[in-house]
Amino acid sequence: MDRRLRLILAAVIGAMGVLMTAGVAGSIDSGDFAAAGRYFSIAEIVRSRSYFIHGMVPVMVLRMAVFALLAFAVLKEWNVLPLCVRERVRNVHLRNSLTLFAVLVFLELLQFLVAFYAGFVREGNFGLRNAGFPLWLYRYVLSSLISLFVTWVMLSVCARVLGGRVRFMVFIPVVFFVVSLGATVLFPRVVTPLFYEVTSLENSELRGRIQGLMEQTGLPVSDVRVVHTGRYSKKANAYFTGFGSAREIYLYDTLLQDFSGDEIMTIVAHELGHYREEHVLIGLLLVSAGIAAALGIMALLSRYVFGGSPGELVLRGRIVELMFLLMLMLFIAKPVFSTVSRYMERRADGFALRRGSPETFISLKVKFAKKNIAHLAPNPLYVWFYDTHPPVMERIRRAERVRAFSGRVEK
Ligand SMILES: [Zn+2]
């Protein structure tokens, strides 16, 4: 067991090291810099790289540390629970759940160090943050507690199912799908208002234009909501969520302040592209199918590395081994999900480009990239593995091709 576990650990840390190095190196194609140079100054290109590295390196180091710690906890048979707890709690499922809680709390504390640097110090250094430390800390702790609780409950239930008689490869993905579907409807209505003020869009001219575009595309007119984030951050964003008639578009107030009506309409058209093709629903279906596949692979790996099925590990109280396998599966699945996500983003961009001018699309992307300090010349390997959106210059170049093509047609 030890040799196989060490082998996997070395492979994962090695792969992460390569990804981190690629991320730091950035683009290897000088054409990327030339293309970016047409819209951004050298200082902006350098600054975007620096901003990216200051966030990516701490996160990658954290990921490697988590893997190594979990592997060592298995190898050295560390007891996560204190002796007094172990003596009192005899039920293996309760003990597993408590162990999970202890491990998750520990990981959350490790993560805090990275979040403080990448999320607070870095955002301040690059002039993106509007909130002071007490407010930042309060919001960070609140969101961490929510995610800690949700993850803990989810993993405890999964462990219980793995150790039971139910067909877990069907049960877990189905439950995940139903719960996530509910969450996509509830999240913007319950969790987002905990962090931001959310109102309906007041600008009646813009609202009219948006509703006009929605009717044109044959979609039910639902509400356009504004999330007031300007108090905390200068970053701008827009997203849509839900499915069927519960779909809603959310715009950040920072967007409404700094972007033109045409630019906002391009953003809405992009979101509408997601909306029309039911990307949230398809994404959830794919993730559920992915979970089923991952559970199958996990069962094989569990026997190969730890000499027992996941169910046996649960019943023997070896939950840390399962945590290690879970992290391993998440790592392997990452590039698959990133690739699917980038594919959906390209579809949504195509939808927006068919409905607006490429000129506005380009000016919007340039403005967005400057405002959010998007990496202007990222490394393709890193992008392939981790990025959910295509690089900004790829999106701009596509709009340039559309512009060149429509110019030819008009002539
Ligand atoms: Zn999108």
Residues whose N, C-alpha, C, O or C-beta is under 5 A from the ligand:
A	BS01	ZN	E345 A348
